[in-house]
Amino acid sequence: MPRRKPKIKHTIICDDIRQEIGNKLTFIGIYGPQILVTKIPYVFPKLCFVAICEDVVSGDAFSIELKNPSGEQLGTTITGSVPESIKGIIQFQIFAIFSPLEVKQEGEYKLEIIFNDNDKWRYEIIFPIKIPNQ
């Protein structure tokens, strides 16, 4: 049976992620379908992303980049991999935190996640950042 492509099932964008007692996670300030800011440029003290993935296996590598509407990368590339100790096909959570994050323009921002350096296994999470209508 051929290997299934890793999938991103859900993404959460929020202000902070906290690890609680009992291995629980708390997401602070979850954003809806768009992020509204009071002005541009705007500096987020922290902007956090959680991608819930399926069909990943031990050793799968991933890279994450955040891009502005002009396609320029913000921050550094985040890399990681599924621990070798995990066996079988699993659900896996990927976390990316950009702190601080300055945005200099309104428009559609893009979080790109690529598995195993395979362009066919690239996902783009697109979200608008804008100033609300006056």
VEXVOTOR-912251 format. One record per atom (N, C-alpha, C): residue in one letter; x, z, y. Coordinates in steps of 0.001 Angstrom, whole numbers. Layout:
N
> type,x,z,y
> a,X,Z,Y;
...
***
This chain:
134
> type,x,z,y
> m,843,0,-1177;
> m,0,0,0;
> m,889,0,1241;
> p,652,-911,2203;
> p,1502,-970,3394;
> p,1292,248,4294;
> r,2316,515,5032;
> r,2297,1638,5979;
> r,1259,1397,7058;
> r,417,2409,7341;
> r,-541,2306,8435;
> r,150,2587,9752;
> k,-314,1901,10767;
> k,215,2061,12120;
> k,-199,3426,12661;
> p,751,4193,13255;
> p,356,5432,13918;
> p,-675,5118,15015;
> k,-1633,6005,15182;
> k,-2688,5795,16181;
> k,-2763,6983,17114;
> i,-3088,6706,18368;
> i,-3386,7770,19326;
> i,-4904,7894,19376;
> k,-5408,9029,18928;
> k,-6859,9243,18870;
> k,-7412,9771,20197;
> h,-6702,10712,20812;
> h,-7174,11339,22051;
> h,-5980,11660,22930;
> t,-6244,11678,24234;
> t,-5221,12088,25188;
> t,-5851,13057,26179;
> i,-5117,14105,26512;
> i,-5548,15070,27514;
> i,-4503,15062,28616;
> i,-4971,15009,29871;
> i,-4089,15124,31030;
> i,-4508,16399,31745;
> c,-3536,17264,32031;
> c,-3866,18549,32645;
> c,-2705,19062,33491;
> d,-2977,20187,34173;
> d,-1964,20793,35043;
> d,-936,21625,34285;
> d,-1351,22213,33161;
> d,-431,23071,32428;
> d,-907,23235,30988;
> i,37,23509,30098;
> i,-241,23793,28691;
> i,454,25104,28376;
> r,-293,26019,27773;
> r,288,27321,27434;
> r,126,27593,25948;
> q,1201,28066,25350;
> q,1175,28492,23944;
> q,713,29936,23920;
> e,-372,30208,23211;
> e,-948,31545,23149;
> e,-608,32204,21822;
> i,-917,33489,21723;
> i,-737,34229,20473;
> i,-1613,33590,19403;
> g,-1114,33534,18205;
> g,-1875,32941,17109;
> g,-1766,31428,17071;
> n,-737,30879,17749;
> n,-475,29437,17743;
> n,-1598,28619,18379;
> k,-2356,29253,19295;
> k,-3400,28537,20021;
> k,-2798,27927,21278;
> l,-3393,26831,21727;
> l,-2979,26190,22971;
> l,-4084,26352,24010;
> t,-3676,26580,25242;
> t,-4615,26623,26357;
> t,-4229,25508,27316;
> f,-5203,24664,27647;
> f,-4989,23583,28602;
> f,-5595,24016,29935;
> i,-4795,24015,30977;
> i,-5221,24458,32306;
> i,-5447,23228,33184;
> g,-6594,23170,33866;
> g,-6865,22105,34829;
> g,-6940,20733,34195;
> i,-7851,20551,33244;
> i,-7994,19257,32574;
> i,-8640,18254,33527;
> y,-8035,17073,33623;
> y,-8557,16017,34488;
> y,-9572,15161,33749;
> g,-10501,14601,34526;
> g,-11486,13674,33997;
> g,-10928,12264,33995;
> p,-11807,11272,34143;
> p,-11364,9876,34028;
> p,-10455,9406,35171;
> q,-10399,10156,36259;
> q,-9473,9809,37341;
> q,-8913,11091,37943;
> i,-7756,10967,38559;
> i,-7122,12109,39207;
> i,-7236,11905,40712;
> l,-7877,12859,41369;
> l,-8045,12789,42819;
> l,-7025,13697,43486;
> v,-6393,13169,44522;
> v,-5413,13938,45290;
> v,-5827,13944,46752;
> t,-5321,14893,47513;
> t,-5717,15035,48921;
> t,-4993,14081,49847;
> k,-3818,13600,49424;
> k,-3023,12707,50267;
> k,-2019,11965,49398;
> i,-1459,10919,49967;
> i,-373,10166,49341;
> i,744,10093,50378;
> p,1978,10402,50083;
> p,2469,10850,48786;
> p,1937,12239,48439;
> y,1939,12515,47138;
> y,1453,13796,46626;
> y,2420,14267,45555;
> v,2680,15576,45545;
> v,3572,16131,44530;
> v,2772,17072,43624;
> f,2729,16721,42345;
> f,2156,17613,41344;
> f,3257,18600,40954;
> p,2999,19895,41027;
> p,4024,20828,40543;
> p,4356,20553,39076;
> k,3316,20153,38324;
> k,3488,19833,36911;
> k,2307,18952,36511;
> l,2566,17895,35758;
> l,1507,17079,35184;
> l,1830,16935,33701;
> c,866,17360,32859;
> c,1099,17454,31423;
> c,200,16480,30660;
> f,725,15960,29575;
> f,0,15028,28720;
> f,79,15518,27278;
> v,-1046,15418,26573;
> v,-1088,15707,25146;
> v,-1702,14492,24475;
> a,-1001,13924,23523;
> a,-1524,12798,22746;
> a,-1708,13283,21316;
> i,-2946,13179,20822;
> i,-3232,13559,19445;
> i,-3153,12291,18608;
> c,-2210,12275,17683;
> c,-1891,11073,16910;
> c,-2299,11252,15459;
> e,-2620,10134,14823;
> e,-2924,10119,13394;
> e,-2020,9108,12708;
> d,-1907,9270,11415;
> d,-1152,8355,10561;
> d,333,8320,10910;
> v,860,9463,11334;
> v,2307,9561,11521;
> v,2897,10197,10266;
> v,4171,9933,10045;
> v,4852,10486,8877;
> v,6161,11130,9302;
> s,6679,11936,8417;
> s,7949,12612,8634;
> s,9009,11603,9070;
> g,9732,11944,10135;
> g,10802,11087,10624;
> g,10380,10044,11644;
> d,9070,9819,11837;
> d,8647,8870,12875;
> d,9211,9308,14222;
> a,9824,8384,14927;
> a,10369,8662,16257;
> a,9387,8138,17297;
> f,9422,8736,18476;
> f,8580,8255,19565;
> f,9331,8385,20886;
> s,8946,7537,21828;
> s,9461,7643,23195;
> s,8277,7543,24143;
> i,8404,8228,25273;
> i,7329,8300,26255;
> i,7906,7985,27627;
> e,7213,7098,28344;
> e,7581,6786,29727;
> e,6327,6811,30583;
> l,6481,7286,31811;
> l,5397,7297,32792;
> l,5744,6264,33858;
> k,4787,5375,34159;
> k,5042,4306,35131;
> k,3996,4313,36235;
> n,4452,3990,37451;
> n,3541,3910,38592;
> n,2850,2545,38615;
> p,1910,2336,39556;
> p,1191,1054,39587;
> p,2092,-168,39764;
> s,3293,17,40316;
> s,4243,-1092,40478;
> s,5075,-1331,39221;
> g,4880,-501,38197;
> g,5631,-651,36955;
> g,6950,89,36925;
> e,7252,858,37980;
> e,8503,1612,38024;
> e,8352,2905,37233;
> q,9401,3258,36509;
> q,9373,4479,35712;
> q,9516,5702,36600;
> l,8721,6721,36308;
> l,8797,8009,36995;
> l,9405,9019,36032;
> g,10384,9756,36484;
> g,11028,10728,35606;
> g,11885,10042,34561;
> t,12261,10801,33566;
> t,13112,10272,32508;
> t,12285,9978,31254;
> t,12846,9170,30378;
> t,12200,8883,29104;
> t,12263,10135,28235;
> i,11128,10458,27622;
> i,11053,11597,26711;
> i,11086,11035,25287;
> t,11950,11593,24443;
> t,12036,11130,23059;
> t,11864,12309,22112;
> g,11434,11996,20916;
> g,11276,13030,19893;
> g,10972,12388,18566;
> s,10752,13233,17573;
> s,10399,12717,16253;
> s,9589,13763,15494;
> v,8877,13279,14498;
> v,8118,14158,13615;
> v,9130,14859,12713;
> p,9078,16188,12615;
> p,10080,16906,11808;
> p,10118,16426,10358;
> e,11333,16372,9815;
> e,11534,15931,8428;
> e,10866,16884,7433;
> s,10632,18119,7851;
> s,10032,19102,6937;
> s,8549,18851,6686;
> i,7919,18015,7517;
> i,6496,17711,7358;
> i,6351,16611,6317;
> k,5456,16829,5370;
> k,5288,15878,4260;
> k,3948,15161,4362;
> g,3925,13886,3976;
> g,2699,13110,3925;
> g,2313,12513,5266;
> i,1146,11890,5275;
> i,590,11292,6495;
> i,-206,12386,7186;
> i,79,12593,8470;
> i,-503,13754,9149;
> i,-1084,13396,10517;
> q,-1771,14387,11087;
> q,-2143,14352,12504;
> q,-1058,15138,13225;
> f,-678,14668,14408;
> f,458,15246,15117;
> f,169,15240,16606;
> q,611,16280,17311;
> q,417,16355,18757;
> q,1748,16114,19457;
> i,1716,15202,20427;
> i,2891,14918,21249;
> i,2616,15464,22647;
> f,3577,16204,23189;
> f,3451,16770,24522;
> f,4474,16125,25452;
> a,4051,15831,26672;
> a,4964,15319,27703;
> a,4646,16056,29000;
> i,5668,16629,29615;
> i,5485,17378,30860;
> i,6426,16802,31899;
> f,5851,16435,33041;
> f,6627,15922,34172;
> f,6516,16945,35298;
> s,7660,17514,35698;
> s,7637,18587,36685;
> s,8927,18600,37493;
> p,8810,18545,38819;
> p,7649,18122,39595;
> p,7466,16610,39466;
> l,6291,16133,39860;
> l,6011,14700,39798;
> l,5458,14250,41142;
> e,6217,13388,41812;
> e,5761,12847,43094;
> e,5165,11456,42874;
> v,3946,11276,43374;
> v,3321,9957,43350;
> v,3268,9456,44785;
> k,3652,8191,44972;
> k,3776,7629,46315;
> k,2750,6556,46614;
> q,1871,6268,45637;
> q,853,5250,45875;
> q,-374,5512,45009;
> e,-1507,5050,45509;
> e,-2729,5095,44723;
> e,-2678,3964,43705;
> g,-3470,4093,42664;
> g,-3582,3011,41700;
> g,-3555,3504,40282;
> e,-3373,2562,39359;
> e,-3384,2868,37933;
> e,-1985,3192,37436;
> y,-1838,4402,36972;
> y,-593,4869,36379;
> y,-704,4690,34866;
> k,450,4639,34209;
> k,455,4330,32785;
> k,1445,5231,32053;
> l,949,5887,31012;
> l,1808,6613,30096;
> l,1980,5724,28874;
> e,3216,5353,28572;
> e,3501,4485,27432;
> e,4137,5313,26325;
> i,3570,5190,25127;
> i,4124,5859,23950;
> i,4445,4776,22922;
> i,5686,4771,22463;
> i,6129,3787,21477;
> i,6649,4536,20254;
> f,6165,4129,19089;
> f,6625,4718,17834;
> f,7682,3827,17201;
> n,8775,4457,16772;
> n,9838,3812,15991;
> n,10393,2549,16652;
> d,10456,2542,17981;
> d,10983,1390,18737;
> d,10313,80,18343;
> n,9072,153,17925;
> n,8334,-1026,17476;
> n,7299,-1381,18541;
> d,7481,-2506,19212;
> d,6574,-2884,20294;
> d,5131,-3064,19806;
> k,4951,-3335,18515;
> k,3596,-3438,17966;
> k,2949,-2062,17839;
> w,3773,-1006,17925;
> w,3267,361,17830;
> w,3343,1035,19204;
> r,3052,257,20242;
> r,3060,739,21636;
> r,1628,1049,22058;
> y,1479,2180,22739;
> y,178,2575,23294;
> y,331,2809,24785;
> e,-692,2422,25522;
> e,-702,2632,26972;
> e,-1935,3454,27340;
> i,-1703,4596,27927;
> i,-2785,5436,28430;
> i,-2805,5213,29938;
> i,-3868,4591,30418;
> i,-3962,4214,31831;
> i,-4920,5175,32531;
> f,-4498,5685,33677;
> f,-5328,6610,34443;
> f,-5104,6371,35931;
> p,-6197,6351,36726;
> p,-6048,6146,38162;
> p,-5745,7446,38899;
> i,-4908,7341,39899;
> i,-4691,8428,40861;
> i,-5105,7873,42210;
> k,-6003,8599,42892;
> k,-6488,8082,44168;
> k,-6935,9203,45078;
> i,-7058,8851,46348;
> i,-7636,9744,47347;
> i,-9131,9501,47337;
> p,-9959,10570,47327;
> p,-11416,10343,47313;
> p,-11881,9616,48565;
> n,-12966,8882,48429;
> n,-13546,8179,49591;
> n,-13959,9197,50639;
> q,-13671,8886,51879;
> q,-14029,9796,52984;
> q,-15483,9665,53345;
***
